[in-house]
Amino acid sequence: MKQPTPKTLGYRMPAEWEPQEAVWLAWPHNELTWPGRMLADVEGSYIEIIRALHTGQKIKLLVKNSDSEARIHGLLSRADIALKQIVFLRMATEDSWIRDYGPTFVTNRESRELAMVKWIFNAWGNKYDDLLGDNRIPHQMNRTVHLPMFEPGIVVEGGSIEVNGAGAVLTTEKCLLNTNRNPHLSRSEIDDYLKEYLNVREVLWLKDGIAGDDTDGHVDDIARFVNEETVICAIEEDPSDENYEILKENCERLKTFNINVIPLPMPGYVGGPDARLPASYANFYIGNDTVVVPVFDHRNDQRALDIIRQCFPTRRVVGVHATSMVHGLGTIHCCTQQEPRAF
C-alpha cells in the first residue's frame, strides 16, 4: 500500500442510505444462471426493481448490445417507466451480479469528488471459470464516468462488505479469511486494506453466512446497517433449521460490538429437495426514496417488510418477488451497486 489510498486522500465509502446519483444494474441474460422460464421471471423482477427505484435516482443499466437495448427499452416503456431516468450502457457482462464484480464508489466531502475502488473479482473463489471475465467490468464502466480509480490488488466482492458511513465495516470470516480469496494475507492485513480503501476505523467480523450461499458467507444476506448505530440481523426462528445456530451466533457477536440489533426473520427453506437456496430478506437495496426487498411467497414476507419499513420511515418499502432470482444464488442487493453523489 505504497500508493495513495482513499483514506490518505480523504475519500470514504458512504453508507447506502446516503444520497445517490444512480444505481447500476446489469440486465440478466445468462441462461446457465436462470434456465428455461426462470430468465423471463427474473427479467420481470428487474422491471419491478427499476420501477421502484427510478423515481428517486438514475438507473445506469448495462446491456449486451444494441439489439438487447432495443428490446429492454420496449419492456421498460410498456411498464410505464420514465425512460429519461434510464442510462443504457452497452457492455457485455458474463452475469448480472454487479454488486460483486463492480467497483466500490467512494466520495471526498471536501473536494466533492467521486472515485472508484476496483477490487479483484475471482468469481467467488474461482468457482466459475466462465464468469471470471466480469473482473474487467469496472474498467469498462470507468470509460463512461472517467473517475480516479484505486486498485488495491486484493480479492473483495461488494456483497462481502457493509459500511455504516461512520467508520465501521461489517464482514465475515468465512468469506474474507477464506483461502480461496487472499491466502497470502493475514486477518490484520485484510483489516488494514479495508481501513485504507474504505476509510473505516474498525472492521467488525461476523463468523459465517447462510446455508446455500456459494459466496462463502456474504454479509449482505445476514446483517445490514440501517443507521450508524443499528443493524438488522437475520435470524432463524426454527431451532431445527440449519441456519438457526449460524445466525444466532452472528446476532450474539453483533451485540458485543455495542450496536443496536433488530432481528429480521428468515423466509424458511427456499429451494428443491437437493439444494437449498440463499434466500434472505436482508438482501434489500436502499435507494434515495425507496427500499426494495426480496420476497418469497412466505408467511414471513409481510413481517419482514414491516420491520424494514419501521427502519426507514421516510422511504417507501417495496417487496419484489425473488424466488426465481434466488435460483441464481443472489437477489436484489447482489444485482445492484450504488453510485453516491459526490458531496
N, C-alpha and C positions, 0 to 999 in steps of 0.2 A: 504493500500500500504506500509506495513512494510517490505516486502521482497524487495530485489534489483530489480530495474526495468531496462528496456533497457536504459533509459536515464541515470540513475546513473552509469551504466556500459559502457556507450559510444556507444551504438547501436542506429541506427536510421532506419526509413523506407525510402529507396531510392525512387526517382521518377521513374516512369515506363520506361522512356526513357534512364535511366542509364543502364550500361552493365548487361546483364542477362546471367546466366548459362543455364537456362532452362525455359520452360513454362510447367505448369502442366495442364492436362485436364483429365476429366473422361468421358469415351466413353458413348454416350447416349444409354439407354436401357429401360427406363421406359415408358411403353405403356399407362399409365394413363396420363403422361405428353404430349405424342405425339401419339395419337391413329391412328390406321389404317396406311395408306400410309405415313402419316407425318413422322413417325420414320425413314423410309428409306430416305426421303428427308433430314432429319436432319443429318443422317449419311453422306450423300453426302456433306453437308455443313462442317462437321467436317473434311472430307478428304481435302476439299479446304483450310480450316484454317491451317491444318497441312502442306499441300503442300506449302503454302505461308510462314510459319514460320520456317520450319525445316532446311532451308539453312543457317539460322543465329544462331541457338541455338538448344540444345537438346529438345526433346519433351518427357516429363515424363507422360505416359499415363496409367491411371487406368482402368483396365478391370476386369470383374466379375470373370472369371475362365479360365482354360486352353483352353476350347472349344472356348470361346469368343476371347481369344488371337489369336488362330489359324485362326479364321475367319477374324479378323481385320487385322492380318498380311497379309493375302491374299489380302484384299481390298486395303491396302496401297501399297503393292508391285505392283498390277495391275495399280495403279495410278502413277507409276514411282517415288515413294517417297523413298529416300535413307534410308533404314531400320536401318543402323548403327546410324542414328540420333534419333531413337525411343527407349526409355527405357520402356518396358512393365512391369507394376506392378500389380499383381493380388490382387485386393482389392474390395470387394463387396460394392459398393455405392448404396444408395437409388435413387439418381438422379444425374444430371450432373453439378449442379451449384457450382463448386468448388471455385469460387470467394467468395462465401458467407460462406460456411462451412469450407473451407480450412484455413490454417494458414496465417498470415501476416509474411513475411520474413523480418528480419531486419539485418543490417550489422554493423560491427565495423571496421572503417577505420584503426585504429591504430594496432589492433591485427589481422586484415584481417580475422575475423571470421564471420560466419553466425549463426543466431539463428531464432527461431520461436516465434511468439506470437499466442497463442491458445485462441481465444475468445470462448464464449458460443454461439452455434448456436441453436436457438429455433424455427426454421422453420418459420421465418418472423413473429414473434409474435404469435407462437403456432397456426398458420393457418392450418398446415398439419401434423397431428399426424404421418402419415406413413413415413414422411421424417425426423423425429427427430433423427433417428439413424445415420444420417450423421454427427452429433456432434462428433462422435468417430473418424472420418477420420484423423484429424491432428495427433492423437497419432499413428495411423497405418502408416501414411506417415513417421513419425519420426523413425519408426523401420527400415526404409530403408536409412535414411540420418543421423541419430544419432546426432542431434543438441541440444544445450541448448534450453530449452523451458520455456517461460514465460506464466503464466496463470493469467490474471487479475481478472477472475471470474465475468465478466460482458458480456452482450449480445451485440455483434457488428458483422455486416456482412461486408465482404470485399467491396461489392458494395456501402456501405454507407459512405466510406471514400476515399478521393482523395488528395494526397500529392504532393507538388512541390519539395521535396527533399532539401528545403532550409528554413524549419521552419514553413511552413503553411500547414494546412489540411482543406479541404472543406467537409462539411457535411450538412444535412438538419434537421430542427426542426421536420418536420413531421415524420422522422424515429427515430432518436436517442432520441428525447424527448417524444416519444410515450409511453403510459403507458403499452403497451404490450412488451416492451423491458426491461427497468430497472426502474420500478416505484419507487424504493427506492432511486434513485439518483436524485439530482438536476442538473440543467444545469451546474453550476460551478463545480460540482463533476465530471460530464462527461467530461468537459473541462480538468480537472486535469488528468483523466485516459488517455485521448488521448495524452496529453502532455508528460506523463511519459512513455507510452508504444510505441508511435511512435517517440518520441523525437522531438516534434514540439514546437514552441513558441506561436503560435496563432491558434485558432480554428475559422474558418470563416463559419458562419451559414447562409445557404440559408433557404428558407421557406418550399416549397412544391415540390413534384415530379409530373410526368406527369400522365395524365388520363390512367387508365387501369393497373397501376403498383401495384401489390399486395404486394410489399415490403415496402409500406408506404413511398415512395419517395426516392429511392436510387439516390445518387448524380451522379452516372456514366451514367445515362440517360439524365442529364441536363447540367452538367458543368465539363470540363476536363482541367487540366493543360496541356499545350503543351510546355512550358518552365517555368522557375522560376517566371516570371512576367506576364505571359499571359495565359488566359483561353479561350477555345472555349465554347460558351454558346448557347445551343439550343434555337431557337426562333420559334414561330408560326406566320406566316405572315397573316393568315386569322383571322380577328377580331371576326368572328362568331364561331371559333373553341374553344372548352372548354379549350385547353391548352394555349390559347392566353394570358390571364391575368396572369396565373401562371408563365409562362416563362418570360413574360415582367417584372414582379416583381423581379424574380430572377436575371435577367440581370441588372436591376437597382440597386439591392443591391450589386452585384459584383462590379459595378463601384465605389461604396462608399468605397470599400476596397483598392482603389488605385492600381487596377490591370488592365492590358490591356485586353479588351474584344473583341473577334472576334465572330460575330454572325454566327450560323450554322443553316440552315433551317431544319425544320422537314419534315418527309415524308407524312404528312397529316394523314387522318384516315386510319388505318390498322385494320381489324377485320371484324366481321359479324354484322348483324343488332342488335344483342342482347348484344354484348360485344366488347368493344374497347381493342386493344392490345397495350402494351407499346413499340411501335416501335420508335426508335430514332437512328440517325446516330452517336450520341455522345457515343454510347456503343461500341466504337472501342478498339482495343488492339494494343499497341505499342511494337513491337518486336525489336530485335537488328538491323535488316536490312529491316524490312517490317512492315507497319501498316495495319492491317486488319479491314475493315469497313463493317458493315452490310448494305445491300441494299435491296430494297423492290419493285423493278419494278415500281418506281415512277419517275415522271419528275424531282424531286429534287435529284435523286441519283447522277447524274454527277456533279451537283453543289456542293454537299456535298463532294464528292471525290476531287474535285478541291481545295476546301477550305482547307481540311485536308492535301492535297499534298503540298500546299504552306507553311503549318506549319512545315512540315518535309521534307525539300528539299533533304536531304541525304539518305532518305529511300524510298523504293517502297511503294506505297499505292495501296492496292488491295481490291476490293469490293467482298464480298461473299454474295450470296443470302440467306436471313434470314427470309423470310416470313413464312416458316413452323416452323423454330426455335422459332420465337416470339410467336407462339401459346402456347409454354411452359412458357411464360411470362418473357423471357430473351433472350439475343443474345450473341454476341461474347465476350464482356468484362466479362459478367456474367459467361461464361463457361471456363475462363482461369484464371490462377494465376501465376504470375511471381516469379521465384527464382533468385534473383540478384546474381551477382558474389561477392565474399567476399573480395573485395579490392576497 
